[in-house]
Amino acid sequence: MRIIIFYISVLSLSFCYSQNTKSNFYAFKAGEKLEYKLNYGFLNASYASLSVKEEVLDGEKVFRATSIGRTTGLARLFFKVDDIYETFFSLDNVKPIKSIRDIYEGGYERESETKYNYESNTAFFYDKLKNVNKEFRIHSEIQDIISTFYYLRKHLDISLLKPNDLIYVDIFFDKEIYPFKMMFLGKEKIKTKFGLVECLKLRPYMESGRVFRDNEGIKIWVTNDENRLPIKVKADLRVGSIVANLVSFRGLANPFKIVVSE
């Protein structure tokens, strides 16, 4: 389930060819909140949300984005998950300034904080449970899993996309830089609780193994409007599949578009 929560955060990676792309519209604003339900077969397995608000950090106005993931119902009896990921980023260029990870996953716990310095291109990682500090080299265009979502929603340019295009992005996560690859598959209209919605369909590539059926086992749908909302994620596992659907939203910066007729 943590994999689905991860992809809800980063699924819009493949929209951007250039980290230098400039936008002339706002895809999100303070007060936005998105909520998802995750189902494994007939089980309502988990809940996830993404929200953003404006705060002051070290005397600077910033956005504070928060992603929360929790198992619910019967799934919680078998595998308890309580995850909180937070990122502080600047209002203009959406680069991570500070990241917080506070998670509990079936007995595994992690409380950590990362601060980014772009003058020295370093990330300072602090493990709160072990009281350990480490310094890591990064580059100036690095993102974390939460800031990436908001950065590319703001800077993406759909007109550059063609079916089967592959996009590569680097994400700093848990003391490492991860190269991430995703393919744009084209546009597709899907049925949602809100009505028929035109989406951009994406496929991230993951290593197959004991969890995923193959390395093409995840598909993602994002609204083809100026909000760029992740509306559906489907992961084919070795046993069954998990589906995450957007179930509620508020505080959008732009109209949510529904297909009235075909």
C-alpha positions in Angstrom: 0.0 0.0 0.0 2.9 2.4 0.6 3.8 2.0 -3.1 0.4 3.4 -4.1 0.6 6.3 -1.7 4.1 7.0 -3.1 2.7 7.1 -6.7 -0.2 9.3 -5.8 2.5 11.8 -4.8 4.8 11.5 -7.8 2.6 10.3 -10.6 2.7 13.6 -12.5 6.5 13.2 -13.0 6.2 12.4 -16.7 4.5 15.6 -17.7 7.7 17.7 -17.8 10.5 17.5 -20.3 12.5 20.3 -18.9 13.1 21.4 -15.3 13.4 24.9 -16.7 9.9 25.1 -18.2 8.0 28.2 -17.0 4.3 28.3 -16.3 1.8 31.1 -16.7 -1.0 29.6 -14.6 -1.5 28.2 -11.1 -2.3 24.5 -10.9 -2.8 24.6 -7.1 -3.2 27.0 -4.2 -3.1 27.1 -0.5 -6.2 25.3 0.9 -6.3 22.5 -1.6 -7.0 19.0 -0.3 -7.3 15.7 -2.2 -8.6 12.5 -0.6 -8.3 8.9 -1.9 -9.6 5.5 -1.1 -7.5 2.4 -1.8 -9.1 -0.9 -2.5 -7.6 -4.4 -2.6 -10.2 -6.7 -4.1 -13.4 -6.2 -2.0 -11.5 -4.6 0.9 -11.4 -0.9 1.5 -7.7 -1.2 2.3 -6.4 2.3 2.9 -6.9 6.1 2.9 -4.6 8.7 1.6 -4.7 12.5 1.3 -2.6 15.4 -0.1 -3.0 18.9 1.2 -1.2 22.2 0.9 -1.2 25.4 3.0 0.9 28.5 3.4 3.2 29.0 6.3 6.3 30.9 7.4 9.6 29.0 7.7 12.8 30.8 8.8 11.1 34.1 8.1 10.2 33.1 4.5 6.6 32.5 3.2 6.5 28.9 2.0 4.0 26.2 1.1 3.7 23.2 3.5 2.5 20.1 1.6 1.3 17.1 3.6 0.7 13.5 2.5 -1.1 11.1 4.9 -1.6 7.4 4.3 -3.4 5.0 6.7 -4.8 1.5 6.4 -8.4 1.1 7.4 -10.9 -1.6 8.4 -9.8 -5.2 8.1 -6.6 -4.3 6.4 -5.5 -2.4 9.5 -5.8 -5.6 11.6 -3.3 -7.4 9.3 -0.9 -4.5 8.5 -1.1 -1.2 10.3 0.1 1.8 8.4 0.3 5.4 9.7 2.4 7.5 7.3 3.0 11.2 7.2 5.2 12.8 4.6 5.6 16.6 4.6 7.6 19.0 2.4 8.2 22.8 2.8 8.9 24.5 -0.6 9.2 28.0 -1.8 6.2 29.8 -3.3 7.9 30.5 -6.7 10.2 27.8 -7.9 8.8 24.8 -5.8 12.1 23.4 -4.7 12.1 21.4 -1.4 13.6 23.3 1.5 12.7 20.8 4.2 11.3 17.3 4.2 9.7 15.3 7.1 9.0 11.6 7.2 7.0 10.1 10.2 5.9 6.6 9.4 4.8 3.4 11.0 4.4 0.4 8.7 3.6 -3.0 10.2 6.2 -2.5 13.0 8.7 -0.5 11.0 9.1 3.0 12.2 11.0 6.0 10.8 11.1 9.6 12.0 13.5 11.7 9.9 14.0 15.2 8.6 16.0 16.5 5.6 17.1 20.0 4.9 18.4 21.1 1.5 21.2 23.6 0.8 21.4 24.6 -2.9 24.5 26.8 -2.5 26.5 23.7 -1.6 24.2 21.2 -3.3 23.9 19.1 -0.1 21.1 17.5 1.8 21.3 17.2 5.6 19.5 14.1 6.9 18.6 13.6 10.5 17.3 10.3 11.9 15.4 11.3 15.0 15.0 7.8 16.4 18.7 7.0 16.1 19.9 10.6 16.7 22.1 10.3 13.6 23.1 13.1 11.2 24.4 12.6 7.7 25.2 14.8 4.8 24.6 13.8 1.2 25.5 15.3 -2.2 22.6 16.3 -4.4 22.2 18.5 -7.5 20.3 21.7 -8.1 17.3 20.2 -9.8 16.5 17.5 -7.2 13.0 17.0 -5.9 11.5 14.9 -3.1 8.4 12.7 -3.5 6.0 15.4 -2.4 7.5 18.6 -3.9 7.8 16.8 -7.3 4.0 16.5 -7.5 3.4 20.3 -7.0 6.4 21.4 -9.0 5.3 19.5 -12.2 1.7 20.5 -11.7 2.8 24.1 -11.9 5.5 23.8 -14.7 4.2 21.0 -16.9 3.6 21.5 -20.6 1.2 18.9 -22.1 1.8 20.1 -25.7 5.3 18.5 -25.5 4.0 15.0 -24.8 3.6 12.3 -27.4 2.5 8.7 -26.8 5.4 6.4 -25.7 7.6 9.3 -24.6 9.8 8.4 -21.6 10.7 10.9 -18.9 13.5 10.7 -16.3 13.5 12.5 -13.0 15.7 12.3 -9.9 14.1 12.2 -6.5 16.0 12.3 -3.2 14.3 9.9 -0.8 15.5 8.1 2.3 19.1 9.1 2.0 19.4 8.2 -1.7 18.8 9.7 -5.2 16.4 7.6 -7.2 16.2 7.9 -11.0 12.5 7.6 -11.9 11.2 6.6 -15.3 7.6 6.9 -16.6 5.9 6.6 -20.0 3.1 8.7 -21.4 0.5 6.4 -23.0 -1.9 9.0 -24.4 -5.3 10.4 -23.4 -8.3 8.3 -22.1 -11.7 9.1 -20.8 -12.6 7.2 -17.6 -15.7 6.9 -15.4 -15.3 8.4 -12.0 -17.6 9.2 -9.1 -17.6 12.8 -10.4 -18.6 11.8 -14.0 -16.7 11.1 -17.2 -13.3 12.7 -17.1 -10.6 13.0 -19.8 -7.2 11.9 -18.4 -3.6 11.6 -19.3 -2.6 7.9 -18.9 0.8 7.1 -17.6 2.9 4.0 -16.9 5.8 4.1 -14.3 8.3 1.3 -14.6 9.1 -0.7 -11.5 11.3 -3.7 -11.1 9.2 -6.9 -11.1 9.6 -9.4 -8.2 7.8 -10.6 -5.2 5.3 -7.6 -5.1 4.6 -6.6 -8.7 3.4 -8.9 -11.4 5.8 -7.3 -14.0 7.7 -4.1 -14.5 4.7 -2.5 -16.2 2.2 -3.3 -13.4 1.2 0.2 -12.5 -1.0 2.6 -14.5 -1.9 6.1 -13.5 -4.6 8.6 -14.8 -4.3 12.4 -14.3 -7.0 14.9 -15.2 -6.4 16.6 -18.5 -7.1 20.1 -17.2 -5.1 22.9 -15.5 -5.4 21.2 -12.1 -3.5 18.0 -13.2 -5.1 15.9 -10.5 -4.1 12.3 -10.0 -7.6 10.7 -10.2 -6.8 6.9 -10.4 -3.9 4.6 -9.8 -4.0 0.8 -10.5 -1.2 -1.6 -9.4 -1.3 -5.2 -10.6 0.3 -7.3 -7.9 1.5 -10.9 -8.0 -1.8 -11.7 -6.1 -4.7 -9.4 -7.1 -4.5 -5.7 -7.6 -4.8 -2.4 -5.7 -6.8 0.5 -7.0 -6.7 4.1 -5.6 -9.5 6.5 -6.6 -9.9 10.2 -5.9 -13.1 10.5 -3.7 -13.1 14.1 -2.7 -11.4 17.4 -3.4 -11.6 21.0 -2.2 -9.8 24.3 -2.7 -8.9 23.7 -6.4 -7.2 26.6 -8.2 -9.1 25.8 -11.5 -12.4 24.3 -12.6 -12.6 20.5 -12.5 -13.6 19.5 -16.0 -16.3 16.8 -16.7 -17.0 15.5 -20.2 -20.6 16.5 -20.8 -21.0 14.6 -24.1 -18.9 12.6 -26.5 
